[in-house]
Amino acid sequence: YQGKTTEELPVSVKMTYYLDGNEILPSQLAGKSGRVKIRIDYENHSQQTRVVNGKQEQISTPFLMATGMILPVETFSEVEVTNGRVISDGKNNIVIGVGLPGLADSLKISDIKGLEEKEIPDYVEITATVTDFTLAMTATVATTGSLSELGLDGIQDMDGLKESMDKLTDSSAALVKG
């Protein structure tokens, strides 16, 4: 399918660049050297009103976001990623990061005893020591499904929610490792 729309995308991706701790425009970062941080923030714009426990609630469509980039080892060293994984083939650092924007708010996990400390990421942060910065390509994919695909549709109580959140967190980590 190909087409054009004037509608807002359901999820936006914002990339912010820093050089030695200071925010910098990508055009100004090209060719520079130092400690670089790239922060990728995902924002979910797709919400619906649903009845949850007899109350109208605003919930976000559960999108899984995955961003990948290839960083050559000759110019990128000491590569680290928050909410992702770095794999090196000796020539390149392959970075994959994931986020689930809006899911933590929809599930209100910070209000649930035993889940207050659980984090469902909505951003990725990559840091590296860089010589002569250049970034050839970054690719981001968004996918969605029903809550049943996330394993959250059969929850009957808070213990079930806690177990499912633990499984979702572990599965997300396994996805990143894969």
N, C-alpha and C positions, 0 to 999 in steps of 0.2 A: 504494500500500500504506500502510495505517496500522496501528499497533500499539503495544503497550507492552512494555518489556523491563526486566528487573532486571539485565541484563548491563552491564558497563562498556563505554563507547564505545571504539572501537579507537584513537582519537587524542583527546587532550585539548588544550584551548586555555586558556592562562592569560594574562590581561592585567594588567599592573602599571603603575601611573600614578605619575609623578614631577612635582613642581612645584619649579622652581628647584633641582633636584638632590636633593630629599628625597622619599622615597616617601610617597604620600598615597592615602587611600581615594577611590574615585570620588565617593561622596556628599559628601566634604569638598572635592573639586576643583570641583564645580559652582559657577559664578559667579566663580571666581578668575581672576586674570590673572598672567602671567609666562611663563617658559620651561617648556613642558610636554614631557615625554617619555612615550610610550606604548610599552611593550615587550610584544610578543605572543610567547609561547613555546609551541611545539607539542611534545607528547610522544607518541610512538608506543607504544601498549600492545599491539600486535598482532605477536607473534613466533611463529615456528615453528622447529622443529629440522629441519635438512636436512643431507644429506651433501654436503660440498664438498671436492673433492680427496681423497676417501676418509676425511674426518674429519667428525664430527658438529659442526655449527655452528648457533648461534642467530642467525637473521636476522629482520629486521623486514619487514613488508608495506610495499612502497614506495608511500606516500601522498604525493600532491602537495597541499599546503594553500595556499589563496589567501584572503587577507583584504582586504576593501575597505571604505572609509569615505569619506564626503563631508564636507569641512571648508570652511565658507564663508570666502571671502577677507576678509569684513568683520570676522571675529573671529580667523582663523588666518593668520599671515604667516610668511615664512621657513621654509616646510614642507620638511623633508628626510626621506628614508626610507632605511633600511638594508635590503637584500634586497627592494627594490621600486622603485616608480616613482611620481612625482607628476605629474599632468596637470592643468593649470588651464584652465578655459573662460572665465576672466575674472570669474566670479561664485563659482565653487567650486574648491577643490583636491580632485581625486579621487585618492585614494591606494590603490594595489594593492600588496600584499606577498605574497611566496611563500616556502614552506619545504618541505623534504623530510625530515621528522623520522625519525631512525633509519637513514637510507640510508648516511651516512658510516661509521657503526659496522658496518653489515652488510657493506659493501664493504671495510672496513679500509684505506681509502685512505692513512691516516697511516703505515701499515707498508710502503707500496709506494714504492720508489725512483722519484723523479720526480713523485710525486703528493703528497708530504708537505705541500706548501703549498696544495693545492687545498682549497677549503671548499665543502661542501654545506650551505646554511643550514637551520637548524631554528628560526629566529626571525625576527621583523620588528621594527624599531624606528623609531618615528615621532617626530620632534622638531619643535616649532613655537613661535613666539612667539604667545601667546594673550591675548585680551582677553575677559573674561566667559565663561569656558569652559562649553561645552555640547556634547554629542555626541549627535546624533539617533539614529544607527544604525551598527552595525558588522555586516558579514556575512562569515562564513567558510564556505568550501566545501572539502570533502575529496574527493579522487578517487583511485582506485587502478587499477592495471592490472598486467599481467605485466611481467617484465623485458624481454620482447621489445618491448613498447610503449615502453620507455625506451631501446631499442637496445643492450641489454647481454647478449643471449642468445647471440650468435655469437662471443663473445670467445675467442680461442685462446691468447693470450699477454699478457705485460705491456705490450708496445707497443700491442696492440689495446685493452687496458683504458685505457691513458693516452689514446689517441685518442678512445675513447668517452667518457671523463670530460671531456675538453676539449669535445667536441661537446655533452654534456649540460649543462655549465656555460654554453657559448655559447647553447644553445637556451633554457635557463632565463632568461638575460639577455634574449634576444629576446622571450620570452613576457611578461616584465615590461614591456619597452618597448612591446609591442603593446597 
